[in-house]
């Protein structure tokens, strides 16, 4: 049964609790959905600049294909200070945390909810924060899904350009340039304008400016791949990591947003299965499509052989291949089109 409208909203909002978690960086607004299970990680999200957990992840977690995942994993959404809906202006004396400090606040969130570990899902600034967190607290992270991450510090020319043009360019326009590629801004003006209006009218501009400044002051993560036979003491992520970037995203070069939630959900399910969870999950549309195609080819091949009189073990070749393909979940997410996906 496919849930629509208010039915889906009811499922998504069931068992929801909002918390103000005390950390050394002040109170951080978190939203917990579902109940964490013993010996199983929760999914922890962190949003990008100009967004909060609702505007960044709502379409994904409302998607019908995502329900199979959220039925079995608690989800903890983290909002950066002052970025949640209805946030008041941060006090004048408040020292907004750096990217490093925000990553150091996450263990307090995990402790507050009594979680043993998490699968982190972050976009943009949130992806950077979660990657930093995984580098410093590897024992708390079982996996990472990093969307449109830029692991590099802002370049000097970018910094200088912002300082020069910041007097005339509105903050929402600067955020739009971060969230969307130039092609997307030109080709999808209605969507871009919707986000611009949201950023202008629904996000506290003073608080947003603090968050943007913190992100633009980030340092290089200095992550290196540890190649076999070479130095194994390099700084790198030790957990399975799924890197996702839209095919026209400004983060393509830095990564080496999924615009279609269904395709991202497909990748997430195979990624989680590859980590040893949800092995019983039903075949999703990609597997069904591949299996159906293989079965169709097998049927045609069988008819062809029956006409020529060919029999024996070779007649089962297509069936064996399709079954093998259907069980190799760890490789299927690499076939999701319109996404650049890399697994570390």
C-alpha positions in Angstrom: 0.0 0.0 0.0 1.3 3.4 -0.9 0.7 6.2 1.6 -0.2 9.6 0.4 -0.7 13.1 1.8 -1.8 13.2 5.4 -1.3 9.4 5.9 2.4 9.6 5.0 2.7 12.7 7.2 1.2 10.8 10.1 3.7 8.0 9.7 6.6 10.4 9.4 5.6 12.4 12.5 4.8 9.4 14.7 6.9 9.1 17.9 8.6 12.4 17.5 10.2 14.3 20.3 12.1 17.7 20.2 14.9 18.3 22.6 17.3 21.1 23.6 20.6 19.3 24.2 23.1 20.9 26.5 26.6 21.0 25.0 29.8 23.0 25.7 28.7 25.1 22.7 25.3 25.9 24.3 21.9 24.3 23.6 21.5 22.5 20.3 18.0 21.7 19.0 17.5 18.1 18.1 14.5 16.1 16.9 14.3 12.4 17.6 12.0 10.2 15.5 11.4 6.6 16.6 13.0 4.6 19.4 16.6 3.5 19.3 17.2 -0.2 19.4 19.9 -1.9 21.5 23.0 -2.9 19.5 21.8 -1.0 16.5 22.9 2.5 15.4 20.6 5.4 14.9 20.6 7.6 11.8 21.9 11.1 12.7 21.5 13.9 10.2 23.1 17.4 9.9 21.9 20.0 7.4 23.6 22.5 5.1 23.8 26.3 5.5 20.5 28.1 4.7 18.5 25.1 5.7 17.4 23.2 8.8 16.6 19.5 9.2 13.1 19.9 7.8 14.0 21.8 4.6 17.1 19.7 4.0 15.9 16.2 4.7 12.1 16.2 4.7 11.5 15.2 1.1 13.9 12.3 1.5 12.5 11.0 4.8 8.9 11.4 3.5 9.6 9.4 0.4 7.7 6.1 0.3 10.8 4.0 -0.3 12.5 5.5 2.8 9.8 4.0 5.1 11.4 0.6 5.0 14.6 2.1 6.5 12.9 4.4 9.1 10.7 1.6 10.4 13.9 -0.1 11.7 16.2 2.8 12.6 15.6 5.7 14.9 16.5 9.0 13.3 18.0 12.0 15.2 18.0 15.3 13.3 20.4 17.9 14.5 19.9 21.6 13.8 22.9 24.0 14.0 22.5 26.7 16.7 19.9 29.2 15.7 18.9 27.5 12.5 15.8 25.6 13.6 12.3 26.8 12.7 11.2 29.8 14.8 14.7 30.3 16.3 15.2 33.5 18.2 18.1 35.8 17.4 21.2 34.5 19.2 22.4 36.8 22.0 25.0 39.4 21.3 27.6 37.8 23.6 27.1 34.3 22.0 30.3 33.0 20.4 29.1 30.9 17.5 30.9 27.5 17.4 33.3 26.7 14.6 32.9 23.6 12.4 35.3 21.7 14.7 33.3 22.7 17.8 30.0 21.6 16.2 31.5 18.2 15.5 32.7 18.0 19.1 29.1 18.7 20.2 27.7 15.6 18.6 29.0 13.1 21.3 26.8 15.1 23.8 23.8 14.5 21.5 24.6 10.8 21.3 24.9 10.6 25.1 21.7 12.6 25.6 19.7 10.1 23.7 21.5 7.0 25.0 22.7 5.9 21.6 25.6 3.5 21.2 26.6 4.6 17.7 25.2 6.4 14.6 25.1 6.3 10.9 25.8 9.9 10.0 24.0 11.6 7.1 25.0 15.2 6.2 24.7 17.6 3.4 27.2 20.4 2.6 28.3 22.0 5.9 26.6 19.1 7.8 28.6 16.6 5.8 31.8 18.4 6.7 30.8 18.4 10.4 30.0 14.7 10.4 33.2 13.8 8.6 35.2 15.7 11.2 33.2 14.0 13.9 34.0 10.6 12.4 37.7 11.4 12.2 37.8 12.4 15.9 35.3 9.8 17.3 35.5 6.7 15.1 34.2 4.4 17.8 30.8 6.2 17.6 30.3 6.1 13.9 29.3 2.9 12.0 28.9 4.6 8.6 28.6 7.9 6.8 26.5 9.2 4.0 28.0 12.5 2.9 26.1 14.6 0.3 27.8 17.4 -1.6 30.8 17.6 0.8 33.7 19.9 0.3 36.6 18.7 2.4 38.7 21.7 1.5 39.0 25.0 3.2 37.6 28.0 1.4 40.2 29.3 -1.0 41.8 32.8 -0.6 40.1 34.0 -3.8 36.7 32.8 -2.7 37.2 34.6 0.7 38.3 37.8 -1.0 35.4 37.7 -3.5 32.9 37.4 -0.6 34.5 40.2 1.3 34.4 42.5 -1.8 30.9 41.6 -3.1 29.3 40.9 0.3 28.5 44.6 0.6 26.2 44.5 -2.4 25.1 40.9 -2.5 22.3 39.8 -0.1 23.0 36.9 2.2 20.3 34.7 0.6 21.9 35.1 -2.8 25.3 34.0 -1.4 23.6 30.9 0.1 21.8 30.2 -3.2 25.1 30.2 -5.0 26.3 27.6 -2.4 23.3 25.3 -2.7 22.8 25.3 -6.4 25.0 25.0 -9.5 24.9 27.8 -12.1 23.1 25.5 -14.5 20.4 24.8 -11.9 20.0 28.5 -11.1 19.5 29.2 -14.9 17.4 26.2 -15.7 15.1 25.9 -12.7 14.3 29.5 -11.6 11.0 28.6 -9.9 12.7 26.1 -7.5 15.6 28.5 -6.8 13.2 31.3 -6.1 11.2 29.1 -3.7 14.4 28.5 -1.7 15.4 32.2 -1.9 12.1 33.2 -0.4 12.4 30.6 2.3 15.9 31.7 3.2 14.8 35.4 3.2 11.6 35.1 5.1 11.8 31.9 7.3 15.4 31.8 8.4 16.7 34.2 11.1 19.2 36.3 9.0 21.5 37.1 12.0 21.8 33.5 13.0 22.3 32.4 9.4 25.1 34.8 9.0 26.9 33.3 12.0 26.5 29.8 10.5 27.7 30.9 7.1 30.8 32.6 8.6 31.6 29.5 10.6 31.4 27.3 7.5 33.5 29.7 5.4 36.2 29.6 8.2 36.5 25.8 8.0 39.9 24.1 7.6 41.0 21.3 5.3 40.0 17.9 6.6 43.3 16.6 5.3 41.9 13.1 4.6 44.1 10.7 2.7 43.3 7.3 1.2 45.5 4.5 2.7 46.6 2.5 -0.3 47.6 -1.1 0.1 51.3 -1.5 0.6 51.8 2.2 1.5 51.8 4.2 4.7 48.8 2.9 6.8 49.0 5.7 9.3 47.4 8.4 7.2 44.4 10.4 8.5 41.4 8.8 6.9 37.8 7.7 7.6 37.8 4.2 9.1 34.0 3.6 8.7 32.2 2.7 5.4 31.5 6.0 3.7 29.1 6.8 0.9 29.8 10.0 -1.0 26.9 11.4 -3.0 26.9 14.4 -5.3 24.4 15.7 -7.9 25.5 15.5 -11.5 25.5 19.4 -11.8 26.4 20.1 -8.2 29.2 22.7 -7.5 30.8 20.0 -5.2 31.5 17.5 -8.0 35.2 18.4 -8.3 35.7 18.5 -4.5 34.0 15.1 -3.9 35.7 12.8 -6.6 22.1 16.8 -4.0 20.6 14.0 -5.1 17.7 15.6 -6.9 15.6 12.5 -6.9 14.9 11.1 -3.4 14.0 7.6 -4.8 17.5 7.2 -6.3 19.2 8.3 -3.1 17.0 5.9 -1.1 18.0 3.1 -3.4 21.7 3.8 -2.7 21.1 4.1 1.1 19.4 0.7 1.3 22.2 -1.1 -0.4 24.8 0.8 1.7 23.0 -0.2 4.9 22.7 -3.8 3.7 26.4 -3.8 3.0 27.0 -2.8 6.6 25.2 -5.9 7.8 21.8 -4.4 8.6 18.4 -5.1 6.9 19.6 -8.2 5.0 15.9 -9.2 4.8 14.8 -6.0 3.0 12.7 -6.6 -0.1 14.0 -5.9 -3.5 13.7 -2.3 -4.5 12.9 -1.0 -7.9 16.4 -1.1 -9.2 16.9 -4.8 -8.4 13.4 -5.7 -9.6 14.1 -3.9 -12.9 17.4 -5.7 -13.3 15.9 -9.1 -12.3 13.0 -8.6 -14.7 15.3 -7.6 -17.5 17.4 -10.7 -16.9 14.4 -12.9 -16.7 13.0 -11.5 -19.9 16.3 -12.1 -21.7 16.3 -15.6 -20.2 12.8 -16.3 -21.6 13.8 -15.1 -25.0 16.9 -17.1 -25.0 15.0 -20.2 -23.9 12.5 -19.8 -26.7 15.4 -19.4 -29.1 17.1 -22.6 -27.9 13.9 -24.5 -28.0 13.6 -23.7 -31.7 17.2 -24.9 -32.4 16.9 -28.0 -30.1 19.6 -26.8 -27.7 19.2 -28.1 -24.1 21.3 -28.8 -21.0 23.0 -26.8 -18.3 23.6 -23.7 -20.5 19.8 -23.1 -20.6 20.0 -22.0 -16.9 22.8 -19.4 -17.5 20.5 -16.3 -17.5 18.6 -17.4 -14.4 21.8 -18.0 -12.5 23.2 -14.6 -13.5 20.1 -12.8 -12.5 20.0 -14.4 -9.1 23.7 -13.6 -8.6 23.1 -10.0 -9.6 20.1 -9.7 -7.2 22.2 -10.7 -4.2 25.2 -8.5 -4.8 23.6 -5.6 -3.0 26.9 -3.9 -2.2 27.6 -3.1 -5.9 24.1 -2.0 -7.0 24.2 1.6 -5.6 27.0 2.4 -8.1 24.4 2.1 -10.9 22.1 4.8 -9.7 21.9 7.3 -12.6 22.1 11.1 -12.2 24.2 10.7 -9.1 28.0 10.6 -8.7 28.4 8.0 -5.9 31.7 6.8 -4.4 32.3 4.4 -1.6 35.4 4.7 0.6 
